[in-house]
Amino acid sequence: MKKDKIKFGVIGVGRIGKVHVENLVNQIPETEVVAVSDVFPSELEKIKQKYNIAASFSDYKALLNNPEIDAIAVCTPTDTHYQIILDAAKAGKHIFCEKPIDLAIEKINTINAAVKKSGVKLMVAFNRRFDPNFAKVHEIVKAGKIGEPHVLKITSRDPAPPPEQYVRSSGGIFLDMTIHDFDMARFLVGSEVTEVYAKGNVLVDKMFKKVGDLDTAITVLTFKNGAIGTIDNSRQAIYGYDQRVEVFGSEGMVTVANNRPDNHIYFNREGTHTALPLYFFMERYMDSYLNEMKAFVHSLQNEKPLPVDGKDGLQAVVIGLAAMKSVKENRPVQLNEILSN
């Protein structure tokens, strides 16, 4: 797609949709947002006026019918992704979609087949791949600087639980929260996951038990190359958004700590004091949201492969479903069990 400006439509202008509109309008000069769509008229009008966007639609299908639009960003709830993506592919629009693509393997396979048939590109928004810290870890591991990866450790803890209404439609901790870590595990180790063993409990808020979910989990991953990974998750770290990674290998180790508002360390008689981690994911990952959209645009402009595609989206969901099965049945689960169902 050799164009000076790639024209976008953004479907869904909630919290993450606003971030993408801001980046497309003000941070990426190669793009232009020509239309937005949302089911909430007041939010839609605010965004249209704030960014001087030409068109707005309550029905996303009207946006897809706009011949000006080259690509869309799908920022709606997960249960709407399936139909929007199929309609967008049929309309010949390239697609940037928030994770997960869908919660069902069959639907993801249908999506990937439709995208392939239509010839459009589909990028799944696993933004953490584009965080400068984690991207550096990936670069070091891929370059062989730590030798063969042996052990991966990921800590991913939210500062506070999401509301019950959100949790009920989220797909659960493994398909909503840990799915980022499953993708990060594949990205950092550079090998596919073959087995999952997960344990979980409700230790933070009884609401999770009421809706049939977990708020605390440990997942052990076995990779095809023999490496072993652990992921620990909690829905409530009272000190902030806890995001740490370590990859240990035959020739060394690489790790990244939490981002903080500043790097001061204060010493006194009582001990050592420093700033808490950034509290909210929107603060922690703002750079990554911009970087992932730039990568999508670069792929379209230069007709290059996408850094994250529908196959990556499928694998993360498969690992998540294996983790759910593992907790339920209290045993390790091979990924081919999930794929063969």
C-alpha positions as CSV (number, residue, x, y, z in Angstrom):
1,M,0.0,0.0,0.0
2,K,2.1,2.9,-1.3
3,K,0.3,5.9,0.0
4,D,1.4,9.1,1.6
5,K,-1.5,8.9,4.1
6,I,-3.2,5.8,5.3
7,K,-6.8,6.7,6.2
8,F,-8.2,5.1,9.3
9,G,-11.5,4.4,10.9
10,V,-11.6,3.7,14.6
11,I,-14.4,1.5,15.9
12,G,-14.9,2.0,19.6
13,V,-13.8,5.2,21.3
14,G,-13.7,4.1,24.9
15,R,-10.5,4.1,27.0
16,I,-8.1,2.4,24.6
17,G,-9.9,3.7,21.5
18,K,-9.2,7.3,22.7
19,V,-5.5,6.4,23.0
20,H,-5.3,5.1,19.4
21,V,-7.2,8.1,18.0
22,E,-4.8,10.5,19.8
23,N,-1.8,8.6,18.4
24,L,-3.1,8.4,14.9
25,V,-4.1,12.0,14.8
26,N,-1.2,13.7,16.6
27,Q,1.7,11.2,16.7
28,I,1.8,9.4,13.4
29,P,2.0,11.9,10.5
30,E,1.5,9.1,7.9
31,T,-2.1,8.5,9.0
32,E,-5.4,10.4,9.0
33,V,-8.5,9.4,11.0
34,V,-11.4,10.1,8.7
35,A,-14.2,8.3,10.7
36,V,-15.0,7.0,14.1
37,S,-17.8,4.7,15.3
38,D,-19.3,3.9,18.7
39,V,-22.6,2.9,20.2
40,F,-22.4,5.7,22.8
41,P,-23.4,9.0,21.0
42,S,-22.0,11.4,23.6
43,E,-18.5,9.8,23.5
44,L,-18.6,9.7,19.8
45,E,-19.4,13.4,19.4
46,K,-16.7,14.4,21.9
47,I,-14.0,12.6,20.0
48,K,-15.3,13.8,16.6
49,Q,-15.2,17.4,17.8
50,K,-11.9,17.2,19.7
51,Y,-9.9,15.8,16.8
52,N,-11.9,17.4,14.0
53,I,-12.8,14.0,12.5
54,A,-15.0,14.3,9.3
55,A,-17.5,11.5,9.9
56,S,-19.0,9.5,12.8
57,F,-21.3,6.6,12.9
58,S,-23.3,4.7,15.5
59,D,-23.2,1.6,13.2
60,Y,-19.7,0.4,12.4
61,K,-21.0,-1.1,9.1
62,A,-21.6,2.5,7.8
63,L,-17.9,3.2,8.6
64,L,-16.8,0.1,6.7
65,N,-18.8,1.3,3.7
66,N,-16.7,4.5,3.5
67,P,-14.5,4.0,0.4
68,E,-11.9,6.4,1.7
69,I,-10.9,4.1,4.6
70,D,-7.8,1.9,4.2
71,A,-7.6,0.4,7.7
72,I,-9.6,0.2,10.9
73,A,-8.7,-0.1,14.5
74,V,-11.1,-2.4,16.5
75,C,-11.3,-1.2,20.1
76,T,-14.6,-2.7,21.1
77,P,-15.4,-5.4,23.6
78,T,-14.1,-8.9,22.8
79,D,-17.4,-10.4,22.0
80,T,-17.9,-8.0,19.2
81,H,-14.5,-8.6,17.4
82,Y,-15.6,-11.7,15.4
83,Q,-18.3,-10.0,13.4
84,I,-16.5,-6.7,13.0
85,I,-13.4,-8.4,11.7
86,L,-15.3,-10.6,9.2
87,D,-17.2,-7.6,7.9
88,A,-14.0,-5.5,7.7
89,A,-12.2,-8.3,5.8
90,K,-15.1,-8.5,3.4
91,A,-15.0,-4.8,2.9
92,G,-11.2,-5.0,2.1
93,K,-10.0,-3.0,5.1
94,H,-6.8,-3.8,6.9
95,I,-7.4,-4.5,10.6
96,F,-5.7,-3.6,13.8
97,C,-7.6,-5.4,16.6
98,E,-7.3,-5.3,20.4
99,K,-6.6,-8.6,22.1
100,P,-8.0,-11.2,22.2
101,I,-9.3,-11.7,18.7
102,D,-12.0,-13.9,20.2
103,L,-12.3,-16.4,23.0
104,A,-13.1,-19.5,20.8
105,I,-10.6,-21.3,18.7
106,E,-13.2,-22.1,16.0
107,K,-14.0,-18.4,15.6
108,I,-10.3,-17.4,15.5
109,N,-9.7,-20.0,12.8
110,T,-12.6,-18.6,10.8
111,I,-11.3,-15.1,11.2
112,N,-7.8,-16.0,10.1
113,A,-9.2,-17.9,7.0
114,A,-11.4,-14.9,6.1
115,V,-8.4,-12.5,6.4
116,K,-6.2,-14.7,4.3
117,K,-8.9,-15.1,1.6
118,S,-9.6,-11.3,1.4
119,G,-5.9,-10.4,1.2
120,V,-6.0,-7.8,4.0
121,K,-3.7,-7.7,7.0
122,L,-4.8,-8.4,10.6
123,M,-2.6,-7.3,13.5
124,V,-3.4,-8.3,17.0
125,A,-2.6,-5.6,19.6
126,F,-0.2,-7.4,22.0
127,N,1.3,-4.0,22.9
128,R,3.8,-5.3,25.4
129,R,6.0,-6.6,22.6
130,F,6.5,-2.9,21.7
131,D,7.4,-1.7,25.2
132,P,11.1,-0.5,25.1
133,N,12.1,-2.6,28.1
134,F,10.6,-5.9,26.9
135,A,11.7,-5.2,23.3
136,K,15.3,-4.9,24.6
137,V,15.1,-8.3,26.4
138,H,13.8,-9.8,23.2
139,E,16.6,-8.3,21.2
140,I,19.3,-9.6,23.6
141,V,17.8,-13.1,23.8
142,K,17.4,-13.3,20.0
143,A,21.0,-12.2,19.4
144,G,22.2,-15.1,21.5
145,K,23.7,-13.0,24.2
146,I,22.5,-15.1,27.0
147,G,23.1,-18.4,25.1
148,E,20.2,-20.9,25.1
149,P,17.2,-19.8,27.2
150,H,16.6,-22.0,30.2
151,V,14.3,-20.2,32.5
152,L,11.7,-17.5,32.0
153,K,10.1,-15.6,34.9
154,I,7.3,-13.1,34.3
155,T,5.6,-11.2,37.1
156,S,2.4,-9.4,36.1
157,R,0.2,-7.9,38.8
158,D,-2.6,-5.3,38.6
159,P,-2.9,-2.6,41.2
160,A,-6.6,-3.2,41.7
161,P,-9.3,-5.6,40.4
162,P,-11.5,-4.5,37.5
163,P,-15.3,-4.0,38.0
164,E,-17.5,-7.1,38.1
165,Q,-19.3,-6.2,34.9
166,Y,-16.0,-6.2,33.0
167,V,-14.9,-9.5,34.6
168,R,-18.1,-11.3,33.6
169,S,-17.5,-10.7,29.9
170,S,-13.7,-10.8,29.9
171,G,-13.1,-14.5,29.5
172,G,-11.5,-14.9,32.9
173,I,-8.0,-14.1,34.2
174,F,-6.1,-16.3,31.7
175,L,-7.8,-14.9,28.6
176,D,-8.0,-11.3,29.8
177,M,-4.9,-10.7,31.9
178,T,-2.5,-13.5,31.5
179,I,-3.0,-13.6,27.8
180,H,-0.5,-10.7,27.5
181,D,2.0,-12.8,29.5
182,F,1.4,-15.9,27.3
183,D,2.2,-13.8,24.2
184,M,5.2,-12.3,26.0
185,A,6.5,-15.8,26.9
186,R,6.5,-16.9,23.2
187,F,8.0,-13.6,22.2
188,L,10.9,-13.6,24.7
189,V,11.9,-17.3,24.6
190,G,11.5,-17.6,20.9
191,S,9.9,-21.0,21.1
192,E,6.4,-22.4,21.2
193,V,4.7,-23.5,24.4
194,T,3.9,-27.3,24.4
195,E,2.5,-27.8,28.0
196,V,0.8,-25.7,30.6
197,Y,0.3,-26.4,34.3
198,A,-1.6,-23.7,36.2
199,K,-2.9,-23.2,39.8
200,G,-5.2,-20.5,40.8
201,N,-7.3,-19.2,43.7
202,V,-9.5,-16.3,44.9
203,L,-7.5,-14.4,47.5
204,V,-8.2,-10.8,46.6
205,D,-12.0,-10.3,46.2
206,K,-14.9,-12.8,46.6
207,M,-16.5,-11.2,43.5
208,F,-14.2,-13.3,41.4
209,K,-15.5,-16.6,42.9
210,K,-19.1,-15.3,42.4
211,V,-18.5,-15.0,38.7
212,G,-16.5,-18.2,38.3
213,D,-13.1,-16.5,37.9
214,L,-9.7,-16.4,39.8
215,D,-7.7,-13.4,41.0
216,T,-4.4,-15.1,41.8
217,A,-2.6,-17.6,39.6
218,I,0.8,-19.3,39.0
219,T,1.4,-20.8,35.5
220,V,4.3,-23.1,34.5
221,L,5.0,-23.3,30.8
222,T,7.1,-25.9,29.0
223,F,8.6,-24.8,25.7
224,K,9.5,-26.8,22.6
225,N,13.2,-25.9,23.0
226,G,13.2,-27.3,26.6
227,A,13.0,-24.0,28.4
228,I,10.7,-23.7,31.4
229,G,8.7,-20.5,32.3
230,T,6.7,-19.3,35.3
231,I,4.1,-16.5,35.3
232,D,2.7,-15.2,38.5
233,N,-0.4,-13.0,38.4
234,S,-2.5,-11.1,41.0
235,R,-5.4,-8.8,40.5
236,Q,-4.2,-6.6,43.3
237,A,-0.7,-5.4,44.1
238,I,-1.3,-2.5,46.5
239,Y,2.0,-0.8,45.7
240,G,1.3,-0.3,41.9
241,Y,1.4,-2.0,38.5
242,D,4.0,-4.7,38.9
243,Q,5.6,-5.7,35.6
244,R,8.9,-7.6,35.7
245,V,10.6,-10.1,33.4
246,E,13.8,-12.2,33.6
247,V,15.3,-14.6,31.0
248,F,18.1,-16.9,32.2
249,G,20.3,-18.8,29.8
250,S,23.4,-20.8,29.4
251,E,25.6,-17.7,28.9
252,G,23.9,-15.1,31.1
253,M,20.7,-13.5,32.2
254,V,18.7,-10.4,31.2
255,T,16.0,-8.8,33.4
256,V,14.0,-5.6,33.5
257,A,12.4,-4.1,36.6
258,N,9.3,-1.9,37.0
259,N,9.0,1.6,35.5
260,R,8.7,4.3,38.2
261,P,8.0,8.0,38.1
262,D,11.6,8.6,38.9
263,N,14.7,6.7,39.9
264,H,15.6,8.3,43.2
265,I,16.8,6.1,46.1
266,Y,16.6,7.8,49.6
267,F,18.5,6.3,52.5
268,N,17.9,7.1,56.2
269,R,18.0,5.4,59.6
270,E,14.8,3.5,58.9
271,G,16.0,2.0,55.6
272,T,16.1,2.6,51.8
273,H,13.2,4.3,50.1
274,T,12.3,4.7,46.4
275,A,9.3,5.6,44.3
276,L,6.5,3.0,43.8
277,P,5.9,1.5,40.4
278,L,3.6,3.4,38.0
279,Y,0.1,2.6,39.2
280,F,-1.9,2.2,36.0
281,F,-1.4,0.3,32.8
282,M,-2.2,3.4,30.8
283,E,0.8,5.1,32.3
284,R,3.1,2.1,32.1
285,Y,2.5,1.2,28.5
286,M,1.7,4.5,26.7
287,D,4.9,4.2,24.6
288,S,4.0,0.7,23.6
289,Y,0.6,1.7,22.3
290,L,2.2,4.3,20.0
291,N,5.0,1.9,18.9
292,E,2.6,-0.9,18.0
293,M,0.4,1.4,15.9
294,K,3.5,2.7,14.2
295,A,4.6,-0.9,13.4
296,F,1.2,-1.6,11.9
297,V,1.3,1.5,9.7
298,H,4.9,0.7,8.7
299,S,3.8,-2.8,7.6
300,L,1.0,-1.4,5.5
301,Q,3.1,1.3,3.9
302,N,6.0,-0.9,3.0
303,E,4.1,-4.1,2.4
304,K,6.1,-5.9,5.1
305,P,4.9,-8.8,7.3
306,L,3.2,-7.9,10.5
307,P,5.1,-8.3,13.8
308,V,2.0,-9.8,15.4
309,D,-0.7,-11.5,13.4
310,G,-3.7,-13.8,13.7
311,K,-1.6,-16.9,14.3
312,D,0.0,-15.2,17.3
313,G,-3.5,-14.2,18.5
314,L,-4.6,-17.9,18.2
315,Q,-1.6,-19.3,20.1
316,A,-2.1,-17.0,23.1
317,V,-5.8,-18.0,23.4
318,V,-4.8,-21.7,23.1
319,I,-2.4,-21.3,26.0
320,G,-5.1,-19.5,28.0
321,L,-7.6,-22.3,27.4
322,A,-5.0,-24.9,28.4
323,A,-4.4,-23.0,31.6
324,M,-8.1,-22.9,32.4
325,K,-8.3,-26.7,31.8
326,S,-5.2,-27.2,33.9
327,V,-6.7,-25.4,36.9
328,K,-10.1,-27.2,36.5
329,E,-8.5,-30.7,36.2
330,N,-5.5,-30.1,38.4
331,R,-3.0,-31.5,35.9
332,P,-0.5,-30.4,33.2
333,V,-2.2,-29.9,29.8
334,Q,-0.6,-30.4,26.5
335,L,-1.5,-27.7,23.9
336,N,-2.3,-30.3,21.3
337,E,-5.2,-31.4,23.6
338,I,-6.8,-28.0,23.1
339,L,-6.1,-27.8,19.4
340,S,-7.5,-31.3,18.8
341,N,-10.9,-30.6,20.5
